[in-house]
Amino acid sequence: QVQLVESGGGLVQPGGSLRLSCAASGSGIGGYTVGWYRQAPGKQRELAAQIPSGGGTVYGATVKGRFTISRDNAKNTVYLQMNNLKPEDTAVYYCYARPPQLATGYWGQGTQVTVSS
């Protein structure tokens, strides 16, 4: 069983930056597909960024060029650097980790990001 704990959310002005962290425990996630999803009020959960188990990165169209996902396997942690934040980035951000051999994975509890002046 893997537990994921997000941190780093908060209130930021438009144009600002935040760095989210997702610390995993219970098992190493070095070979997992990991990602960040987000859900705004009244909207469906959507992919923000992902690192597939085979490598590379995938970004949602609305965040590409502004967000960067990375992982530190030694720390068993996944990060999301968010720059040039916009009010439409306001959402609860969830960390996700899925073992390569399974169809479903693990979710964190979410962290709120609010972009407002």
Secondary structure, 3 states (H helix, E strand, C coil): CCEEEEECCEEECCCCCEEEEEEEECCCCCCCEEEEEEECCCCCCEEEEEECCCCCCEECCCCCCCEEEEEECCCCEEEEEECCCCHHHCEEEEEEEECCCCCCCEECCCEEEEECC
